[in-house]
Amino acid sequence: MPKVSIIVPAFNAERVVGDALDSIALQDYADLEAIVVDDCSADGTADVVRQRAAADQRIRLVRQPVNGGPSQARQAALDHATGRYIAFLDCDDVWLAGKLVRQLAFMEAERAALSYTEFRRMSDDGTRVGRRVVVPAHLDYADLLCNTAMATSTVIVDRGMTGSFAMTHTYYDDYVLWLSLLRRGHRAHGLKEDLMRYRVSANSWSRNKANSAAWVWRTYRDVERLSFARAAWCFANYAYRGALKYRKF
């Protein structure tokens, strides 16, 4: 199988980034590289990454000169990525063993340009795990406008099929990327297997619902250029599905 480049943006992640990297090390897929971009952390994030890199040469540390947020950190990782497949893993999430092998085999069988999987939420300390978050079998551009199904840390993109791409400098850069790839005519395929743990942190920006809602609306209007009526329709569906997806454990 072709090489996989794993994109890991990290900011003040000393407490959790080791768990993310350990979950990469557990993967039974040899030809991979993990590119961790430290976005000017004020804690020991870089030291944790260096320790893991000393034990596993597939892990690389890239340090940003200035703090630019997740979109610029992901782009910096993409700039260093050499793999055909691009897998995304946020620094506070973890993969389950076998995730890469199973998902890549699924993509090959489905001839999928991009794919995503099911997952479960876990508490900040990792002691509690929530219900399984199911995903639809397929998503096209119109579907994704109304859906929250593609959790970033489950997504893999095949650059051999999509061609090159770049992150957009906006808060929901991941969602904007998925939309841009589907707008090209690709279809996202959902693997109905639970292969990721999404950490719920009390201080996570994404837990601020008012800010999240505002940025989704801006994505519709400013990035996707939807009419007010279509944006309102998509937003209502997105919010409804999001409420179901992120209800309490």
C-alpha positions in Angstrom: 0.0 0.0 0.0 1.2 3.6 -0.7 2.6 5.8 2.0 0.4 7.6 4.5 1.2 11.1 5.9 -0.5 11.9 9.2 -1.3 15.5 9.9 -1.1 16.4 13.6 -1.5 20.1 14.6 -0.6 20.8 18.2 -0.9 23.7 20.5 -0.2 23.5 24.3 -0.9 19.8 24.0 1.8 18.5 26.4 -0.8 16.5 28.4 -2.5 14.7 25.4 -0.2 14.7 22.3 1.7 11.6 23.6 -1.5 9.6 23.6 -2.2 10.6 20.0 1.3 9.6 18.9 1.2 6.4 20.9 -2.0 5.5 18.9 -0.1 6.1 15.7 2.7 3.8 16.9 0.2 1.0 17.5 -1.0 1.0 13.8 0.0 -2.1 11.9 0.8 -0.1 8.8 4.5 0.3 8.2 4.8 3.0 5.5 3.7 6.1 7.3 5.0 9.4 8.5 3.5 11.5 11.3 4.1 15.2 11.0 3.4 17.1 14.2 3.3 20.9 13.9 3.9 22.7 17.2 2.0 26.0 16.8 4.2 28.0 19.2 3.1 26.1 22.3 4.0 27.6 25.7 4.3 24.2 27.4 6.3 21.1 26.8 4.5 19.9 23.7 7.7 19.9 21.6 9.6 18.0 24.2 6.9 15.2 24.2 7.1 15.0 20.4 10.9 14.9 20.4 10.8 12.0 22.9 8.4 10.0 20.7 10.4 10.9 17.6 13.6 9.6 19.2 11.9 6.2 19.6 10.1 6.2 16.2 11.8 7.8 13.2 8.5 8.0 11.4 7.5 10.9 13.7 8.7 14.4 12.7 8.4 17.7 14.6 7.8 21.0 12.7 7.7 24.2 14.7 5.8 27.2 13.6 7.6 30.6 13.9 4.4 32.3 15.0 1.1 31.0 16.2 -1.3 30.8 13.2 -4.0 28.4 14.4 -5.0 24.9 13.2 -5.4 25.8 9.6 -1.9 27.1 9.2 -0.5 24.3 11.3 -2.2 21.7 9.1 -1.0 23.5 6.0 2.6 23.4 7.3 2.3 19.7 7.8 0.9 19.3 4.3 3.9 21.2 3.0 6.1 18.5 4.4 3.9 15.5 3.6 5.3 13.0 1.1 2.5 10.4 1.2 -0.2 9.7 -1.3 -2.7 9.3 1.5 -3.3 12.2 3.9 -4.7 11.2 7.3 -5.8 13.7 9.9 -5.4 13.3 13.6 -6.0 16.1 16.1 -3.6 16.1 19.0 -6.2 15.4 21.6 -7.8 12.4 19.9 -6.6 8.8 19.5 -7.0 6.1 16.9 -7.8 2.5 17.7 -5.5 -0.3 16.7 -5.9 -1.3 13.1 -7.5 1.9 12.0 -5.2 2.7 9.0 -5.2 -0.9 7.6 -8.9 -1.3 7.8 -9.8 2.2 6.4 -7.3 2.0 3.6 -8.5 -1.4 2.5 -12.0 0.0 2.6 -11.0 3.0 0.4 -9.3 0.7 -2.1 -12.4 -1.6 -2.3 -14.7 1.4 -2.7 -12.4 3.4 -5.0 -12.9 6.3 -2.5 -11.1 9.6 -2.8 -11.9 10.4 0.8 -13.4 8.5 3.7 -14.4 8.8 7.3 -15.3 6.3 10.1 -17.5 6.0 13.1 -16.1 6.9 16.6 -16.9 7.4 20.2 -16.5 10.4 22.4 -14.4 10.1 25.5 -14.0 12.2 28.6 -11.1 14.5 29.0 -9.3 12.0 31.3 -10.1 9.1 29.1 -12.0 7.2 31.7 -15.5 7.4 30.2 -16.5 6.5 26.6 -19.7 7.5 25.1 -22.1 5.9 22.6 -21.0 5.0 19.1 -21.5 7.8 16.6 -22.9 6.2 13.5 -22.2 7.7 10.0 -23.9 7.6 6.7 -22.5 5.3 4.0 -21.9 8.2 1.6 -21.8 12.0 1.4 -21.8 14.3 -1.5 -21.4 18.1 -1.5 -25.1 18.8 -0.9 -25.2 16.2 1.9 -22.2 17.5 3.7 -23.6 21.1 3.8 -26.3 19.7 6.1 -24.3 17.2 8.1 -21.6 17.0 10.8 -20.7 13.4 10.0 -17.0 13.7 9.0 -15.1 13.9 12.3 -11.6 15.3 11.4 -9.6 12.6 13.2 -11.3 9.9 11.1 -10.7 11.3 7.7 -8.3 10.0 5.1 -7.8 11.7 1.6 -6.3 10.0 -1.4 -4.2 12.7 -3.2 -3.8 10.3 -6.1 -7.5 10.7 -6.8 -8.2 14.3 -5.6 -5.0 15.9 -6.8 -3.3 18.5 -4.7 -5.2 20.6 -2.1 -4.5 23.2 0.5 -6.1 24.4 3.8 -8.2 27.6 3.8 -7.2 30.0 6.6 -10.5 30.0 8.4 -11.7 28.5 11.7 -13.5 25.5 10.2 -10.6 24.8 7.8 -11.3 21.0 7.9 -15.0 21.3 7.1 -14.1 23.8 4.3 -11.6 21.3 2.9 -14.1 18.4 2.8 -16.6 20.7 1.0 -14.0 21.8 -1.5 -13.1 18.2 -2.4 -16.7 17.1 -2.7 -17.4 20.2 -4.8 -14.9 18.8 -7.3 -17.3 15.9 -7.8 -15.8 13.4 -5.4 -17.9 11.4 -3.0 -17.0 10.7 0.6 -17.4 7.1 1.8 -18.3 6.2 5.4 -16.7 3.1 7.0 -19.2 1.8 9.6 -16.6 0.8 12.1 -15.7 2.5 15.4 -12.0 3.4 15.0 -11.4 6.7 16.8 -11.8 8.3 20.2 -12.8 12.0 20.2 -11.6 13.7 23.4 -14.1 16.1 25.0 -12.1 18.9 26.7 -13.8 21.4 28.9 -11.7 24.3 27.5 -12.0 23.3 23.8 -13.0 26.1 21.5 -15.3 23.7 19.6 -17.3 23.2 22.7 -18.4 26.9 22.6 -21.6 26.4 20.8 -22.3 30.1 20.0 -18.8 30.5 18.3 -19.2 27.2 16.5 -22.6 28.2 15.1 -21.3 31.6 14.0 -18.4 30.0 12.1 -20.7 27.4 10.4 -22.9 30.3 9.2 -19.8 32.2 8.0 -18.7 29.1 6.1 -22.0 29.0 4.3 -22.2 32.6 3.4 -18.6 33.8 3.0 -16.8 30.7 1.8 -19.5 28.6 0.0 -21.4 31.7 -1.1 -24.8 30.2 -0.4 -28.0 32.2 -0.7 -29.5 33.3 2.6 -32.4 30.8 2.1 -30.2 27.9 1.3 -27.8 28.7 4.1 -30.7 28.9 6.6 -31.9 25.5 5.4 -28.5 23.9 5.6 -27.8 25.5 9.0 -31.1 24.1 10.5 -30.2 20.6 9.4 -26.6 20.9 10.5 -27.6 22.1 13.9 -30.2 19.3 14.3 -27.7 16.6 13.4 -25.0 18.2 15.5 -27.3 18.2 18.5 -27.9 14.5 18.1 -24.2 13.7 17.5 -22.9 15.6 20.5 -25.5 14.9 23.1 -24.1 14.0 26.5 -22.5 10.6 27.1 
